[in-house]
Amino acid sequence: MSMDGNSQMFPVAIAVVECETRDSWEWFMGELMDAVGPYNDISFISDRQKGLVETFERMMEGSDHRFCVRHLYENFKLRFKGQQLKIQLWEAARAYTEVDFQQHVTKMRELNVEAHDWLTKVPVHLWSRSAFTDTSKNDLVINNICESWNVVIVEARDKPIIYMLEWIKRHLILRFQCKREWMHTQFRLLCPDIQKALNKVTQQACMCKVHYAGDDKYEVQCYGISEAVDLDKHTCSCRVWNLTSIPCRHAVACIFTKRDSPESYVHPFYHRETYMKCYSGMIFLIPMGMLMKADSIDTLLPPHYRKPTGRPKKVKNKKNDNPKGLTKLNRSKESLKCSKCKENGNNSRTCKLPEPLVIDRPPPKRGGRPPSVGRGKTRGPDGMPARERGRRGGRDRSQRT
């Protein structure tokens, strides 16, 4: 899976293998590189599987390979738990500069030295934006586009191979055509989602103060922090423009000073014309009857059956970190608060506050009228039970009339 010019998923290659092993990954990556071409300007992001990591080291040495931070945190929280450690790990992963990265790593070391040592063993260029290269013009730290695609094909997973591929092909045909028709209704230079992101940055640029130094070089002060911007090289010291190719707020402030349009400084990858070229290719149709009646095609044998471990799964399991609804937040999004010491970061079981002294007190007296004895068997003035009087419908009814 890849990303198109509107920051949406774009399927690149699909294959069916027996299982995710080293041999399968080597075959798949070899076929992928033959179809895609050189990988010098491509960034790959994976879920840190052992077979895939070894394949990158053996077949694609020197490529820009990244780890998904969500999968990295899944391994991290097995040994080190706590909301503050989680916050520092994600902030370190999202930091664009080395200074911000070191600040969050230092805070993690103050919280837990072992967690800091475990995280520093993972190379920084695999999971933090502060060490990413700017060749691919992408700052992704998670591979949610692959998870989104897995949700799309849930309906086709339990089908035979041919029918599964037919379902996926039909889905891609409709998806590509819908993308083309939708983009024909847009008339701006940039794709809609990129234009929204640029408009948001434009509003933030109003808080920046610009100082022109000459040769398209500026010094920008924003919230007490100074950044250096070079409009000719399309760079900024905050590294947001370098990684995304979309001008940051410091760059937009300089562009406004130059009386120019920020849209003209966005990389052509995010232009509407590039988006149309991306979806211009068509998936050729293969009639199912022709495929079944072809005599020149060898009989397709089923793969060797390999029984997976555990209970069979059809629906993807939701992790505790994923939100379960649009209006509800799960417990992972809430701050943990102790019911004893009333502080965040621990619970009543791990609280170090001593147990309060409990004093035995007599039970409180209940007020009000005492309950009647033998409820349902009370007798009236005539000595007849109330139930009998209602059944016979005698005196009380005559006295009322």
N, C-alpha and C positions, 0 to 999 in steps of 0.2 A: 504494500500500500504506500501511496505517496500523497502529496498535497498539491492541489491546483492553485491557480492564482487568486482564488477566493477563500483560501485556507480551509478547504473541504477535502475529503478523502477522494483519491483518484486511484482505482485499481490498476496495477502495472502487470503483475504476473500471478497466475494461479496454477497450482500443481497438486496432484493427489499422490501421496506417498504412504508407505506402510506404517511408519511412525517417525517421530522426530529424533533421528539418530545422526551421528557424525557423517555417515555415508550419504544419507538423504540430503543433509544440508550442503555437503560438498557438490553433489550432483545439481541441486537446485541453484546454488550460487554460481556455478559454472555456466549453466544455461542462461541465467539472468544476465551475467556479464557479457555473454555473446550477443544478447539481444539489446542491452542498454548501451554498451560501449565502455569507454574509459570511466573510471570511478574517482578521478582526482577531485572533481567538484561536486561529489555526491556525499551526503551525510547519512549514515545508517544508524538507526536506533533500534535496539533489541531488548528483550526481557532477561538478559544475562543468563542464557542457557549455556551449559558447558560445551555441548557439541558445536553450537553456533560461534562461541567465542574462539574456540580452537580453529574453526574454519576460516574466520577472519584473519587470524594470525598466520595461517599457512598459505591461503590462496590470495588474500588481499592485504598484503603487508603495506603499511603506510596509509591505509584508508582512514577516513574520519568515522570512527565507530563510537557510538554513545550508548549508555545504559539508561533504561527507563527508571526514573527516580522513584516511581510508585512501586515497582518491583524491588528496587534497592531498599526502600523503607520496609517492605514486607519481611525481608531478611533481617533488617536492623532491629525491628521491634520484637523479634523473637527473643532477643537477649536483653535489650534495653528498652524499657517502657517509660512512659511519661509524656505529658503534653508538651512540656517545655523542650525536651529533646527533639520531639517531632517538629516543632516550630523552627528550631535552629537548623535542622537538617534541610528543611524545605527552603528556608531563607538563604542558606549557603548555596543551594542548587540554583536558585533564581538570581543570585547576585551577578551583576554584569562586570564589575570591576574586582580586581584582586584585593583592594583595600576592604571593600564590603564583605568579601568572602572571608578574609582573615578575621574580621570582627565577629562574625557569626560562629566561626570555628573556635575562636577563643572563648566565647560564651559557653559553647558546648563543653569545652575542656573544664571550665569552672563548675559546670553541673555534674559531669561524669567523665573521669579521665579514661576509663576503659572504653566508653562509647567513642570518645575522641580518637583513641588509638585504633579502634576497629575501622572507623571511617577513613582515617588517613592512609590505611593500607590500600584503599581503592584509588587508582590514579585520578587526579582531579579532572583531567581532560575528558574523562568518560561520563561525568555526571554534573558538572558545574558550568554555568554559562561564562564564568570568568575566564575559563581556559578553552572555550570553544573557538574554532577557526571561523573566519568570515567568508569562506569560499562558497558555501551552499546557501548563504543568505537566509538562515533559518535558526531560530533559537528554541526549538522544542526540547523539552526535558522529559516528556512522557509520550508513550505511543498509544494514545487513546483512539487514534484512527484505526488501528488494527482491532482493538476491542469493539469499536463500532461496527466494523465489517463482520466480526464474528456474530454479533447480534442479528445482523441482516440475514445471514445464511443459516440461522437456526432451523428454519423450516425445511431446508434442503439437506441437512446433515444426515438424516437417517434414511435417505433414499439410495438406491443403487448408484454406482459411479456414473453411468451414462446419463441417467435421469437427473442426477445431482448437477452435473456439468451443464445439462440443457437448461435447468432452472436458473443457474448462475448466469449463463449466456443470455437468456431472455431478460433477466433482471438488468444486466448491463446494457442491453440494447435500449430498453425503456429509459434507463437512467441517463444515458448519453444524449438521447433525443430530447428528454425533458430539460437537460442542462442547456442544450443549444437553443431551444425555444425560449427558455427563460432569459438567457443572455441577450437575445434579439430584442427584448423589451427594454433593455438598459441602454442609455445613450451617453453616459459619462465616460471620462477617460479611464478611471479606475474601476475595479470590481466593487460591488456594493459594500461588502464587509470591510474591505481595505479603506474605502472612503469613510465609513463610520469611524474606524480607528483613527484615521487622520484628522477627522473633525474633532474628536475628543482631545487629541494632542494639541490642536490649534487653540482650543479653549484654555489649555494649561499654559500655552506660550505667552499669554497676557501677563503672567507674573514674572517674566524674565526681563532682565536689563542687559542690553547689548552694548559692547564697546568694540568699534571697528579698529582692526590693527593693520589692514592693507592686504592686497592680494587674496581677497576672499577669505581672510582669516579673521575670526572674531573671538572675543572673550565674553562669555555669558554668565551672569550671576543670577541664580535662582534659589530662593530660600537660604541664602547665606553660603551657597556652594558655587564655586567658579568652575566652568567647563570651557574647553578649547574646541572650537568648531572650524572646520575647513570645508567650505562649500565646493571648492574645486575637486577635492578628493572624496567628497561625500563621507566624511568621518567626523566623529565627536568623541571626546574623551570619556563620556559616559558609556560608550560602546553599544548603545541601543541601536543607533543608526547603522553601525558597522555590521551587526549581526542580522538585522531584519531588513535592511535596505529601505526602511520607511523612516522618514525624518522624525527625529525626536523633538521634544518641546524646545530644546536649545537651538536646534537647527531651524525649526519653523520660525522662531523669533528672529533669527538672522535673515531668513528668506523674506520676511515681512519688511525688515529694515532695507533690504535691497529692492523692494517693490516688485517682488516676483511671486509666482504661484507655487505653493508647496507640492501640488500634484506633479509638476514637471521634474521634481527631484526624486520621485519614487521609481524604483527599479522597474524596467519594462516587463518583468515577470508578472507583475500585478496589474497590467493593463488589460483592458477589455479585449483588444485584438489578440493578445497572447492567449487569453482564455478561450477564445473561439478557435484558435489553431490547435489548442490542446484537445478539444472535443470534436475536431473536424473529421478525425478518422472514424470509419464505420466498421462494426463487427459484421463479417459476412455471414449470411444466413445459410444454414445447412438443413434441408428438409429431413425430418426424422425417418420418413418412409424410404428415401433414397439411401440413407445410411444403413438401414436394416436390410435392404435387398441387394446391397453391393456384394458381388462375389469375389472381388479382388482383395477385399479387406480380410485379414486373418481373424479368426475367432478370438474375441477378447476374453481371456480367462480371468477369473477372480483372483485377487491377491491372496497370499498365504494368510490364514486366519491367525491373528495374534490377540489373545484375550488380555485386555487391559486389567490392571489391578484396581480393586475397589468396585463400588457399585456403579453401574452404567449411568451416565449423566446425559441429559438432553438439553437442559437449560443451563446457561452459564451462571455459576455461583456468584453472588454479589458479595464483595468484600465489605468489611465494616467501615472502611474509609469512604465508600461511595455513598452519596446521598440517596435515600430511599424515596424521596418525593420532592416536588418542586416547592412545596409550602412547608414541609416538615424537615427538621434537622435531626439526624440520629445522634446518639450519645457521643460519637467521636468528634462532632462539631461543637459540642458544649464543653465548657471548662469544668474539670472535675473539682468538686468542692466537698470538703470533709464535714460531716455532720457534728463532729466533736469540737475541733478547733476552729471551724468556720473559715479555713484557708484553702486556697486553690493548690492543686498539684498532688493531692493524696486523698485517701478515703478513710473510713472509720477503721478498717482492718489494718492498714499500714500506718495509722496515726501513732506518733510517739508521745502524745499527751497522756499523762496518767489517768487511770479510770477515776471518775468522781465518786466521792463517798456517798453511799446510799443509806438513808435512814428509814427504818421501818416505821410506818405510821398506820394508825388504825384506819380502816376503810371509812370513807365519808358517809354520813347519814343521808338517807334519801328523804326528801321532803314530799309533801303532798298527802292526799288521802290514802289511807291503807287499803290494800286490795281486799275485795270481798271474798269470803271463804265459800267454797262450793259454788263457783260461778255457773250459772245456768240452772241452779236448783233453789233459787230464792223464792220465798212464799210471800204472797200478798197479805193484806189484813184479813181476808177471809180464810186464810190457811191453805189455799190451793196453790200449787206450784205455778210459776209463770208459763211454763211450756204447756201444762195441761189446760190452763185458761185460754191460751191461744188456739189449741186444737179444738176444744169444745165450743169456743166462741160464745161463752155463756154470759156471766153477769156483767163483765166489763163492757161488752158490746151493748147490752141493754141499758146500762147506766149512761153510756155516752149518748144514746138516742134519747 
